[in-house]
Amino acid sequence: MTLYGIGLGPGQPDLVTVRGKRALESADVVYSPGRLSRSVATEHVPEDRIGDLDFPMTRDEEKLREAWKAAAAEIAPTARDGDAAFVTLGDPNVYSTFGHLRRTLAAFHPEVDLEVVPGVSAMSAFATALGVEITAGSSLALREADRGASPTGPDRMILFKVTDAPATHEGLVEAGYDVVYGRRLFMEQGETIVTDDPTEIDERDYYTLAYAEKPETRVEQATDAFLEAADESGVVTDGGENGSGAVARQERSEAALCGDEVQHD
């Protein structure tokens, strides 16, 4: 039948999508690659429908391949005879273990049908948790910063796997970035931390990310005119004819780019 690769979101059970919840509830067995994803899945399905998979903590590629072959061999019969699910935190296609399972099944069990159910990834959840707005006209790059790496180049970056924040911070600051860190964002497992001080999160934690931005890269928005027109008390009394016209033009432009119908007066 079908194997569903289900993104559970960043960790809070109520951030699982409606489609993901339905797929979890309909699956005969829900396979989990770790205790964190298991703790989210058990909020939606009973414990006796969870199938645990064992993966070694190693960088040895041969051992990892053997583990994925064993996982695929266990999952394939269930997915052939009924519906199975493989759950992962975040989104199945963004920095996820699901890609390994997909490739292994394609190689050894090509008869298994797969369907991916996207989830809220840390890449999108971070913006809310860190109070960062990625505005229209901005560009954003995704980088990995494991073991103290400090990737540079793009003006705005999200860094995953920040496992040595002080070392990463030093390189980013030298390159001219402002940096804010978030640990275990929207997760009920462990303490959530948001800080611009890397010494507060100097211990290794896989679920740490950072947002790095060069200060001069802010994109001016049409609605900035509202705040610029405010008086000393913060009340907007007159946005100005040019300001209001610019806002209207910007709104029409964004609507057209999104494919929305534009109403003409």
C-alpha positions in Angstrom: 0.0 0.0 0.0 1.8 3.2 1.2 4.6 4.4 3.4 4.0 7.9 4.6 7.0 10.1 5.5 5.5 12.5 8.0 7.0 15.7 9.3 6.1 16.2 12.9 7.1 19.8 13.1 9.7 21.2 15.6 8.5 19.2 18.6 5.2 20.5 20.0 2.5 18.0 19.3 -0.1 20.6 18.3 2.2 21.8 15.5 1.7 18.6 13.5 -0.4 19.4 10.4 -3.9 18.2 10.0 -2.9 16.0 7.1 0.0 14.6 9.2 -2.3 13.8 12.1 -4.7 12.0 9.7 -1.9 9.9 8.2 -0.6 9.0 11.7 -4.1 7.9 12.8 -4.6 5.7 9.7 -1.2 4.0 9.7 -1.0 0.4 10.9 2.5 1.0 12.3 4.2 4.3 13.0 8.0 3.9 12.8 10.1 6.3 14.8 13.9 6.8 14.5 14.4 8.3 17.9 12.9 9.2 21.3 12.0 12.8 20.5 10.0 12.0 17.4 8.5 9.1 19.3 7.3 11.4 22.1 5.5 13.6 19.6 4.0 10.6 17.7 2.6 9.1 20.9 0.5 12.2 21.5 -1.5 11.2 18.4 -1.3 7.4 18.3 -1.2 4.7 21.0 2.1 3.3 22.2 1.3 -0.2 20.8 1.3 1.1 17.2 4.8 2.7 17.5 7.6 0.7 15.9 11.1 1.8 17.1 14.1 1.6 14.8 17.7 1.4 16.0 20.3 3.6 14.5 23.9 3.7 15.7 25.5 7.0 16.8 28.4 6.8 14.4 29.9 8.5 11.3 30.9 5.1 9.9 29.1 5.0 6.6 29.1 1.2 6.3 27.5 0.8 9.7 24.9 3.4 8.8 24.1 1.7 5.5 23.6 -1.6 7.3 21.2 0.1 9.8 19.1 1.6 7.0 18.9 -1.7 5.1 17.6 -3.3 8.3 15.1 -0.5 8.8 13.9 -0.7 5.2 13.6 -4.5 5.5 11.4 -4.1 8.6 9.2 -1.4 7.2 8.7 -2.8 3.7 6.3 -5.7 4.6 4.0 -3.4 6.6 3.9 -0.9 3.8 3.2 -3.6 1.2 0.3 -5.1 3.1 -1.2 -1.9 4.6 -0.2 1.6 5.5 2.9 2.5 7.5 4.4 5.8 8.6 7.9 7.0 9.2 8.0 10.1 11.4 10.7 12.7 11.7 11.0 16.1 13.4 10.6 19.1 11.2 10.0 18.4 7.5 10.9 15.0 5.9 12.9 16.7 3.1 14.8 19.3 5.1 17.9 18.0 7.0 16.0 14.8 7.7 16.8 11.1 8.1 13.9 10.3 5.8 16.1 10.8 2.7 18.2 7.8 3.7 15.1 5.6 4.1 13.7 6.8 0.7 16.9 5.9 -1.1 17.2 2.5 0.6 13.7 1.5 -0.2 14.1 2.6 -3.8 17.2 0.3 -4.0 15.9 -2.8 -2.2 12.1 -2.5 -2.1 11.0 -0.5 -5.2 7.5 -1.9 -5.0 6.8 0.3 -1.9 4.8 3.4 -2.6 5.8 6.5 -0.8 4.0 9.7 0.1 5.5 12.7 1.9 3.5 14.8 4.3 5.4 18.1 4.9 5.8 19.5 8.4 6.8 22.8 10.0 10.6 22.9 9.8 13.0 24.8 12.1 13.8 26.8 9.0 10.3 28.5 9.2 9.6 28.1 13.0 12.8 30.0 13.9 11.5 33.3 12.5 8.6 33.4 15.0 10.6 32.1 17.9 13.5 34.5 17.3 11.3 37.5 16.4 12.9 37.7 13.0 10.9 39.0 9.9 12.1 37.8 6.5 10.5 40.4 4.4 9.6 40.4 0.7 12.7 41.2 -1.4 15.1 39.5 1.1 17.2 36.5 0.3 18.1 33.8 2.8 20.6 31.0 2.7 20.6 27.7 4.7 24.0 26.5 6.0 25.3 23.8 8.4 27.5 24.9 11.3 28.5 21.6 13.0 31.6 21.5 15.2 32.3 25.2 15.2 32.0 25.9 11.5 31.4 29.6 10.6 30.1 29.6 7.0 30.0 33.1 5.4 29.1 34.8 2.2 25.3 35.4 2.0 24.0 38.5 3.8 21.4 36.4 5.7 21.8 32.8 6.9 20.0 30.2 9.0 22.6 27.9 10.5 21.6 24.4 11.5 23.4 22.1 14.0 25.3 24.8 15.8 27.0 22.5 18.2 29.9 24.8 19.2 28.3 28.2 19.4 31.3 30.2 20.8 33.5 29.0 17.9 30.9 29.7 15.3 30.1 33.1 16.8 33.7 34.2 16.7 33.9 33.6 12.9 30.6 35.2 12.1 31.3 38.4 14.1 34.7 38.7 12.4 32.9 38.5 9.1 30.5 41.3 10.1 27.3 39.5 11.1 24.9 40.1 13.9 23.9 36.7 15.3 21.0 35.4 17.5 20.7 31.8 18.6 17.8 29.5 19.3 17.8 26.2 21.0 15.0 23.6 21.0 12.5 26.1 19.5 8.9 25.0 19.8 10.0 21.8 21.5 8.6 20.4 24.8 11.7 18.2 25.2 14.4 20.3 27.0 14.8 24.0 27.7 14.1 26.5 25.0 16.7 29.3 24.8 16.9 32.4 22.6 20.0 34.5 23.1 22.6 36.6 21.3 25.3 35.4 23.9 26.9 32.2 22.7 28.3 31.5 26.2 24.8 30.8 27.3 24.6 27.8 25.0 28.2 26.6 24.9 27.4 23.0 25.6 26.8 20.7 22.5 23.2 20.4 21.5 22.1 19.2 18.0 18.9 21.2 18.1 20.5 24.6 18.1 20.3 27.0 15.2 21.4 30.6 14.5 20.3 33.5 12.4 23.1 35.6 11.1 22.5 38.9 9.3 24.7 41.7 8.1 23.2 45.0 9.6 23.2 46.9 6.3 21.1 44.4 4.4 17.6 45.4 5.7 15.1 45.7 2.9 12.9 48.9 3.0 9.2 48.1 3.0 6.3 50.2 1.7 4.6 50.1 5.1 7.7 51.6 6.8 6.1 54.9 5.8 3.5 54.5 8.5 6.0 54.5 11.3 8.1 57.3 9.6 5.0 59.5 9.6 4.3 59.0 13.4 4.5 62.1 15.6 6.4 62.2 18.9 3.6 60.3 20.7 3.7 57.5 18.2 0.4 58.4 16.5 0.3 58.4 12.7 -1.6 61.6 11.7 -0.6 61.7 8.0 1.2 59.1 5.9 1.6 61.6 3.1 0.2 61.3 -0.4 3.5 59.9 -1.7 3.7 57.4 1.1 0.1 56.1 0.6 0.6 55.9 -3.1 3.8 53.9 -2.6 2.0 51.5 -0.3 -0.8 51.0 -2.8 1.7 50.4 -5.6 3.6 47.9 -3.5 0.5 46.0 -2.6 -0.6 45.7 -6.2 2.8 44.6 -7.2 3.0 41.8 -4.6 -0.6 40.7 -5.4 0.3 40.3 -9.1 3.5 38.4 -8.2 1.5 36.0 -6.1 -1.1 35.4 -8.8 -3.9 37.2 -6.9 -6.5 39.1 -8.8 -6.0 42.8 -8.6 -9.0 45.0 -8.1 -9.0 48.2 -10.1 -11.0 51.2 -9.0 
